[in-house]
Amino acid sequence: MGEMQRGFQVLRGPDMSLSVVIPAFEAMSTLPATLTALAGVDEVVVVDGDSTDGTRAFATNHGARVVEAKRGRGPQLIAGAAAARCAWLLFLHADTVPEAGWRAAVERFIADPVNLARAATFRFAVDDASRAARRLEALVALRVRIFGLAYGDQGLLMHRDFYAALGGFRPWPLMEDVDLVRRVGRSRLTVLPATTRTSAARWRREGWTRRSLRNVACLTLFALGASPRALARWYEPRGASTLMR
């Protein structure tokens, strides 16, 4: 933990240290903004699923540690958590950018010993100015408030010992975030007073209503016992690799 990495500097002692784990695949359109927002954190681990667009080289050149893993968010997140060196883990998607104030909110959370057995997430936003985007953000906030159900595109922060006690992520291509958050439980999940802004490309490409209804259907089927792998084939019929975009 004493080394200086280009772009990312070790700032705190081991109890407060933070590793950001980012699963990535063909992420060059979004990863630069994410890494820029993370400049100065203790460690960034980018877990690449065999990208061919320069993702690995870019991440390495901008100070991140790059780990390779079988493609799929579940396997990549598992590999990233295993490779991370710090006491606290922040799982973040490659198309999600923490906005102003995020680090102060994280530091306040991890400084409180009560939170060693709790997790935190951020407020959800998308990079689109439309009314449809604002409706989506409001619905996500309602879902988190009522059910304590945050998705991976809001980020998920927890101490590595709590992550281990929960059993970590499952090696699934889909619903790995929902599964882990359900094990955290609503009473142990804090919404930080800071925002992460996620790419709206998927909603713009597929339609705001269609994509949102597909998400709800997927969540419902998962709750009813559907296999995450079967859901991945239905959710992204072009192949599970698109889940990483």
C-alpha positions in Angstrom: 0.0 0.0 0.0 3.0 2.3 0.1 3.5 2.7 -3.6 2.4 5.6 -5.8 0.5 4.7 -8.9 0.2 7.0 -11.8 -3.2 8.8 -11.4 -4.2 7.0 -8.2 -2.4 7.9 -4.9 -2.5 6.1 -1.6 -4.1 8.6 0.9 -5.1 6.8 4.0 -4.2 4.0 6.4 -5.4 0.4 5.9 -8.6 0.7 8.0 -9.9 3.5 5.8 -8.4 2.4 2.5 -10.7 2.1 -0.5 -10.5 -0.2 -3.6 -12.9 0.6 -6.5 -13.7 -2.5 -8.5 -14.9 -2.0 -12.0 -16.0 -4.9 -14.3 -15.4 -3.8 -17.9 -15.9 -5.1 -21.5 -15.4 -3.0 -24.6 -15.7 0.0 -22.3 -13.7 2.7 -24.0 -16.7 4.9 -24.7 -17.4 5.3 -21.0 -14.4 4.2 -18.9 -12.4 7.4 -19.3 -15.0 9.5 -17.6 -15.3 7.0 -14.8 -11.6 6.8 -14.1 -11.3 10.6 -14.2 -13.9 10.9 -11.5 -11.9 8.4 -9.4 -8.6 10.1 -9.5 -6.9 10.1 -6.2 -8.5 7.0 -4.6 -6.3 4.4 -3.0 -6.8 1.7 -5.7 -8.8 1.1 -8.8 -9.1 -2.5 -10.1 -10.5 -2.8 -13.6 -11.5 -6.4 -14.3 -11.5 -6.9 -18.1 -13.5 -9.6 -19.8 -11.3 -9.9 -22.9 -11.9 -6.5 -24.5 -10.5 -5.7 -27.9 -11.1 -2.0 -28.0 -8.1 -0.8 -25.8 -9.9 -1.0 -22.5 -7.0 -2.8 -20.8 -4.3 -0.5 -22.1 -6.2 2.6 -21.3 -6.9 1.5 -17.7 -3.3 0.5 -17.1 -2.0 3.8 -18.5 -4.3 5.7 -16.2 -3.1 4.0 -13.0 -5.6 1.2 -12.6 -4.6 -2.4 -11.8 -6.0 -4.6 -14.6 -7.2 -8.1 -13.8 -8.5 -10.5 -16.5 -11.5 -12.7 -15.8 -14.2 -14.7 -17.5 -16.6 -12.3 -19.1 -19.8 -11.6 -17.1 -20.4 -9.2 -14.3 -20.6 -11.9 -11.6 -17.3 -13.6 -12.4 -15.6 -10.3 -13.0 -16.8 -8.8 -9.7 -15.6 -11.9 -7.8 -12.2 -11.6 -9.4 -12.0 -7.9 -8.7 -12.9 -8.4 -5.0 -10.3 -11.1 -4.7 -7.6 -8.9 -6.2 -8.4 -5.8 -4.3 -6.0 -4.9 -1.5 -7.9 -2.3 0.5 -10.2 -2.6 3.5 -13.2 -1.1 1.8 -14.7 -2.2 -1.6 -16.7 0.0 -3.9 -18.2 -1.9 -6.8 -18.9 0.4 -9.7 -19.9 -0.1 -13.4 -17.7 1.1 -16.2 -20.4 3.4 -17.5 -21.2 5.0 -14.1 -19.5 8.2 -13.0 -19.5 9.4 -9.4 -20.4 13.1 -9.2 -19.2 15.9 -7.0 -19.2 15.1 -3.3 -19.1 11.4 -3.7 -15.7 10.9 -1.9 -16.7 13.0 1.1 -19.8 10.9 1.5 -17.9 7.7 1.3 -15.3 8.9 3.8 -18.0 9.8 6.3 -19.6 6.4 5.9 -16.4 4.3 6.3 -15.2 6.4 9.2 -18.2 5.2 11.4 -17.4 1.8 12.9 -21.2 1.0 12.9 -20.9 0.7 9.1 -18.4 -2.2 9.2 -21.5 -4.4 9.0 -23.5 -2.2 6.6 -23.4 -1.3 2.9 -24.0 1.9 1.1 -25.1 2.9 -2.4 -25.5 6.2 -4.2 -28.4 8.1 -5.6 -29.2 7.1 -9.2 -29.1 9.4 -12.2 -28.6 9.0 -15.9 -26.9 11.3 -18.4 -29.9 12.4 -20.3 -32.0 15.6 -20.0 -35.3 14.2 -21.0 -38.5 13.9 -18.8 -38.3 10.2 -19.3 -34.9 10.2 -17.6 -36.3 12.1 -14.6 -39.2 9.7 -14.3 -36.8 6.8 -14.3 -34.7 8.4 -11.6 -37.8 9.0 -9.5 -38.9 5.4 -9.8 -35.5 4.1 -8.9 -35.4 6.3 -5.8 -38.9 5.0 -4.8 -37.8 1.4 -5.3 -34.7 1.8 -3.1 -36.7 3.7 -0.4 -39.5 1.1 -0.2 -37.6 -2.2 -0.9 -34.0 -1.3 -0.2 -33.2 -2.7 -3.7 -30.3 -0.9 -5.3 -28.9 -2.1 -8.6 -25.2 -2.2 -9.5 -25.4 1.0 -11.6 -25.8 2.9 -8.3 -22.5 1.5 -6.9 -22.2 -0.7 -3.8 -19.8 0.1 -0.9 -19.0 -2.3 1.9 -16.1 -3.4 4.1 -14.3 -6.5 2.7 -15.1 -8.5 5.8 -18.8 -7.8 5.5 -18.6 -8.7 1.8 -17.0 -12.1 2.8 -19.5 -12.7 5.6 -22.3 -12.2 3.0 -20.7 -14.8 0.7 -19.8 -12.3 -2.0 -21.2 -12.1 -5.5 -22.5 -15.2 -7.2 -20.8 -16.1 -10.6 -23.9 -15.1 -12.6 -24.1 -13.0 -15.8 -27.2 -11.2 -14.5 -28.9 -10.4 -11.2 -25.6 -10.7 -9.2 -26.2 -7.2 -7.9 -29.8 -7.8 -6.8 -28.8 -11.1 -5.1 -26.1 -9.5 -3.0 -28.2 -6.4 -2.1 -31.0 -8.7 -1.0 -28.5 -10.4 1.4 -27.4 -7.0 2.7 -31.1 -6.3 3.5 -33.0 -3.0 3.5 -32.2 -2.3 7.2 -28.4 -2.4 6.5 -28.3 -0.4 3.3 -27.6 3.4 3.4 -28.2 5.7 0.5 -25.3 8.2 0.5 -26.0 11.9 -0.1 -24.1 11.8 -3.4 -25.0 10.8 -7.0 -23.6 8.4 -9.6 -24.6 9.2 -13.1 -25.0 6.2 -15.5 -25.0 6.2 -19.3 -28.5 6.3 -20.7 -27.4 4.6 -24.0 -29.3 1.4 -23.3 -32.5 3.3 -22.6 -32.1 5.5 -25.6 -31.3 2.5 -27.9 -34.2 0.3 -26.7 -36.7 2.9 -25.6 -37.3 4.2 -22.1 -40.5 2.3 -21.5 -39.4 -0.9 -23.1 -36.1 -1.1 -21.3 -37.7 -0.3 -17.9 -40.5 -2.9 -18.4 -37.9 -5.5 -19.3 -36.0 -4.7 -16.1 -39.1 -5.1 -14.0 -40.0 -8.4 -15.8 -36.5 -9.7 -15.2 -36.6 -8.8 -11.5 -40.0 -10.5 -11.2 -38.9 -13.7 -12.9 -35.8 -13.8 -10.8 -37.9 -13.4 -7.6 -40.1 -16.3 -8.8 -37.0 -18.5 -9.2 -35.9 -18.1 -12.8 -32.2 -19.0 -13.5 -30.0 -15.9 -13.9 -28.3 -17.6 -16.9 -31.7 -18.2 -18.6 -32.7 -14.6 -17.8 -29.5 -13.3 -19.3 -30.3 -15.1 -22.6 -33.7 -13.5 -22.6 -32.7 -10.1 -21.4 -29.9 -9.7 -24.0 -30.7 -12.1 -26.8 -27.6 -11.0 -28.7 -25.4 -12.6 -26.0 -24.4 -12.2 -22.4 -21.4 -10.1 -23.5 -23.7 -7.1 -24.1 -24.6 -7.1 -20.4 -21.2 -5.5 -19.9 -21.9 -2.5 -22.1 
